[in-house]
């Protein structure tokens, strides 16, 4: 588990610092926004706020606030040490994320290590701060109430106009 999280945080650091530019999913701003003013998103993502972003790369910048992130309908499970990667069909899973400025959000699908044709995997979302610390973990949204709770939390955390 520690190895996997170290790998995730290392990859997150590489994405944000290796010259890879995130695709901006917000209207143009008069001045470029800095990393402490936006949220970044990576990982197992196909939809952001019902827009298919699969052709835009895998690294995005968003304005802080509540965003609904959808996973691909089909995907593969990254499996360290195995020569093949299994595929699965989950249907779209949504995560309502109250994104904060200066934080990265990552959707991960993980193999739980069970062998056999019906191995298990998990899909979760994580919040990571600017120092690389995992600060929160999110389960998929189960109902419209989860999205409303996300919007309320995001509204409370945004600065007053």
N, C-alpha and C positions, 0 to 999 in steps of 0.2 A: 504494500500500500504506500509506504513512504517513497519507494522507488518511483511508482507511478506519479505521485504528486510532484516529486522533484522533476520528473520528466515534463509534466504539464507546465509547471512554473518556468522551467528553462525554455520550453517552446514559446510560452507567452512572452518571455523577455526577448527572445530572438525576433518574434514577430514585431514587437513594438520598437525594437532598437536596431534592427539590421537593415534599415533603409527601405523596408517594405512599406509602401504608403497605403493606408486604409482607404477604402471607398467611402466617401462621405454620403450618408443617407439623410442629409438635412439640407435646407436651402442655403445657397451661397451667403456668406456673412461678409460685411464690409471689411473686417479685419480677420485674418486667419485665427481660428480658435486653437488654443494650446491644449496639451494633454490633460491639464487640470480643469478644463472647461467642458470636455466631452466625455462620453462613455465609449469604450471600444467593445466590439463583439467578435468572437472567433468560434470556430468549432463546427459542430454538426448542425449546420443551419441551412435552410432553404428559403424560409419566409421570414420577413420582418414586417410587422404590422400589415399582414395579408399581401405583401408585395413579394413576388418570387425574385430572390436575389442570387440564385444559383449561378448565373452567368457573370456575376460581378466580382468574383474572387471569394476568398474566405475570411476577409479581414475588413471590418466596417467601423466607421465612426458614427455615433448618434448623439443627438442632444439628450441631456438628462431628462428623465420622465419615465412613465410606464410604457413599455414596448412588449408586444406579444411576438414571441419568437417561435417559429414552427420548424420542426425537423423534416428531413426528407422522407418520402414515402417508403423508400427502400435504401438500404445502406450496407456497409460492411463493418465488421467489428475488428478494430486493430488488435492483433494478438501477438505480443512479443514472444519470440522463440518458436513460432510456428511458421511453416513455409506458405500456408494458404490463409486467406482471409475469408471467413464465412459471410454470406449475405443473409439478410432478413427483411421482412416486410412488417413495419409497425403501423403503417398508416401515419398520418401526420400527428405528432404530439406537440402541444403548445405549452410554452412557459411564459407566464406573465412576470416580467422582471421590472421592478422599480429601480431603474438605472440611475446611478449617482455619478456626478462629474468626477473625473479622475480615477475611475474604476474600470476594470476590464471584466467582461462577462464571457464565459466560455461554456458552450454546450458540449458535453462529452457522452459518447457511447463507449461502454467498457465491457469487456468480457469478464465474467466473474470467475473464470478459471475452471469451470465445469467442463469435463471432456464429453465427447459424444455428439451425435447429430442434433440433440436438443439442448445444447449448452445454453446457459443463461447470460443475459447481459443487462446492464442498467443504463439509463439515460438520465442525466442530471445536469443542472446548470450551477455554475459557481461564480461568485463575485471575488475579484482579486484587487487589492489596493495597489497604489503606485509603488510600494516597496516590495510587491510580490507576495504579500500575505493573503491567503485565502480567508475572506472575512464572512462569507455566507454561502449556504448551499440551498438550492431550490429544487423542489419536486415539480412535476408537470402540473399544469392547471387542470382541475377536475370539473369546474363549472364557471359560469359567468360571474359568480360571486368572487372567485379568485382574481378575475380581471378588475372588478370594482375595488377590491382591497388593494390591488397594485396601484391603481389610479389614486386612491386616497393616500396611500403611503408616499407616492411620488409627489403629490401636491403638498404634503406636509414638509417634505425635505427640500423643495425648491426654494430659492431665495425670494423674498418679497419684492414686487416690482418697484 
